[in-house]
Amino acid sequence: MIKKAEELGKQLLLPIDTTIAADFPNPIDGPIDVEVVDVDSIPADMEGLDIGTKTQELFADAVKNAKTVVWNGPMGVFENPTLAAGTIAVAKALAETDATTIIGGGDSAAAVIQLGFADKMSHISTGGGASLEYLEGKTLPGIAVIADK
């Protein structure tokens, strides 16, 4: 994927740091001890549960000059206040851009709605993976059936 993006002259942004914890929070919104490390420094006994602060800045900066942003999937476990920072940073950046913002997927839709950014987005849909496949040019079964009638 990275090589293909380079060949097409496109920039593919991937996380450079991550927020880690020993376990997934239980309950999901319960307190949790976290630490931020570079993505290549995640200890084997830890889990990445959100993007880190450097990645939040990287992603937020990238959307400032974007014309269109398609977002599918929260940045982390946004249901937990400690692990919501990445999702909040990206949603806030999208809310402040002039780009066309397409939010796809149930969790992404829930995040922007719960965080109060829904009215700043161009389009919100629960169709995450299906939307991406459609944009990729694949035929969706539900659309194909309609076209056959």
C-alpha positions as CSV (number, residue, x, y, z in Angstrom):
1,M,0.0,0.0,0.0
2,I,2.8,2.4,0.9
3,K,4.7,1.6,-2.3
4,K,1.5,2.1,-4.4
5,A,0.8,5.4,-2.8
6,E,4.4,6.6,-3.5
7,E,4.1,5.4,-7.1
8,L,0.9,7.4,-7.5
9,G,2.5,10.5,-5.9
10,K,0.2,10.3,-2.9
11,Q,1.0,10.7,0.7
12,L,-0.2,7.9,3.0
13,L,-0.2,9.0,6.6
14,L,0.2,6.3,9.3
15,P,0.4,6.7,13.0
16,I,3.9,7.6,14.4
17,D,3.0,7.2,18.0
18,T,0.3,5.5,20.0
19,T,-1.3,5.5,23.4
20,I,-0.8,2.2,25.1
21,A,-2.2,0.4,28.2
22,A,-1.8,-3.0,29.7
23,D,-5.3,-4.1,29.0
24,F,-8.5,-2.9,27.3
25,P,-10.5,-0.8,29.8
26,N,-13.2,-2.7,31.7
27,P,-15.7,-1.2,32.0
28,I,-15.0,0.5,28.7
29,D,-15.3,4.0,30.2
30,G,-13.4,3.1,33.4
31,P,-10.1,4.7,34.5
32,I,-7.0,3.4,32.8
33,D,-3.3,4.1,33.1
34,V,-1.7,5.0,29.7
35,E,1.5,6.0,28.2
36,V,2.4,7.3,24.7
37,V,5.2,5.6,22.8
38,D,6.5,5.5,19.2
39,V,4.7,2.9,17.1
40,D,7.8,0.8,16.8
41,S,8.3,0.8,20.6
42,I,5.1,-0.9,21.8
43,P,6.0,-3.5,24.4
44,A,4.7,-7.0,23.8
45,D,2.6,-6.9,26.9
46,M,0.8,-3.7,26.0
47,E,-2.0,-2.7,23.6
48,G,-2.3,0.3,21.4
49,L,-5.6,1.9,22.2
50,D,-5.5,5.4,20.6
51,I,-3.2,7.4,18.4
52,G,-0.5,9.4,20.3
53,T,-0.1,13.2,20.6
54,K,2.3,13.5,17.7
55,T,0.0,11.6,15.4
56,Q,-3.0,13.7,16.5
57,E,-1.0,16.8,15.4
58,L,0.1,15.1,12.1
59,F,-3.5,14.1,11.2
60,A,-5.0,17.4,12.2
61,D,-2.4,19.3,10.2
62,A,-3.0,17.1,7.2
63,V,-6.7,17.9,7.0
64,K,-6.2,21.7,7.1
65,N,-5.4,21.8,3.4
66,A,-7.5,18.8,2.3
67,K,-10.3,19.2,-0.2
68,T,-12.1,16.0,0.7
69,V,-11.7,13.7,3.7
70,V,-13.3,10.3,4.0
71,W,-13.0,9.0,7.6
72,N,-13.9,5.5,8.5
73,G,-13.2,4.4,12.1
74,P,-12.3,6.2,15.3
75,M,-8.7,6.8,16.2
76,G,-9.0,4.8,19.4
77,V,-11.4,3.6,22.1
78,F,-13.3,6.9,22.1
79,E,-15.9,5.6,24.5
80,N,-13.2,6.0,27.2
81,P,-12.4,9.6,28.2
82,T,-8.7,8.8,28.5
83,L,-8.6,7.1,25.1
84,A,-10.7,9.6,23.2
85,A,-8.1,12.2,22.6
86,G,-7.1,11.0,19.1
87,T,-10.7,10.8,17.9
88,I,-11.5,14.2,19.4
89,A,-8.4,15.8,17.8
90,V,-9.3,14.5,14.3
91,A,-13.0,15.3,14.7
92,K,-12.2,18.8,15.8
93,A,-9.8,19.3,12.9
94,L,-12.4,18.0,10.4
95,A,-15.0,20.4,12.0
96,E,-12.6,23.3,11.4
97,T,-11.7,22.6,7.8
98,D,-13.4,23.8,4.7
99,A,-13.0,20.3,3.1
100,T,-15.9,18.1,2.2
101,T,-16.0,15.6,5.2
102,I,-17.5,12.2,4.8
103,I,-17.8,10.2,8.0
104,G,-18.5,6.5,7.4
105,G,-19.1,3.7,9.8
106,G,-21.2,3.3,12.9
107,D,-18.4,4.0,15.4
108,S,-17.2,7.1,13.5
109,A,-20.8,8.4,13.2
110,A,-21.4,7.8,16.9
111,A,-18.1,9.5,17.8
112,V,-18.8,12.7,15.8
113,I,-22.4,12.9,17.1
114,Q,-21.4,12.2,20.8
115,L,-18.6,14.7,20.6
116,G,-20.8,17.4,19.2
117,F,-19.2,17.8,15.8
118,A,-22.0,16.3,13.6
119,D,-23.4,19.6,12.4
120,K,-19.9,20.5,11.0
121,M,-19.6,17.4,8.8
122,S,-20.7,17.3,5.2
123,H,-22.1,13.7,5.4
124,I,-22.4,11.1,8.1
125,S,-23.3,7.4,7.3
126,T,-23.2,4.2,9.1
127,G,-21.9,2.5,5.9
128,G,-18.2,2.4,6.7
129,G,-16.6,-0.5,4.9
130,A,-19.3,-0.6,2.3
131,S,-18.8,3.1,1.5
132,L,-15.1,2.5,1.1
133,E,-15.7,-0.4,-1.3
134,Y,-18.1,1.8,-3.3
135,L,-15.5,4.5,-3.5
136,E,-13.0,1.9,-4.6
137,G,-15.3,1.1,-7.5
138,K,-16.6,-2.2,-6.3
139,T,-20.2,-3.2,-7.0
140,L,-22.3,-3.4,-3.8
141,P,-24.9,-6.2,-3.7
142,G,-27.7,-3.8,-2.5
143,I,-27.0,-1.3,-5.3
144,A,-26.6,-4.1,-7.9
145,V,-30.1,-5.4,-7.1
146,I,-31.6,-2.0,-7.5
147,A,-29.8,-1.5,-10.8
148,D,-31.1,-4.9,-12.1
149,K,-34.8,-3.9,-11.6
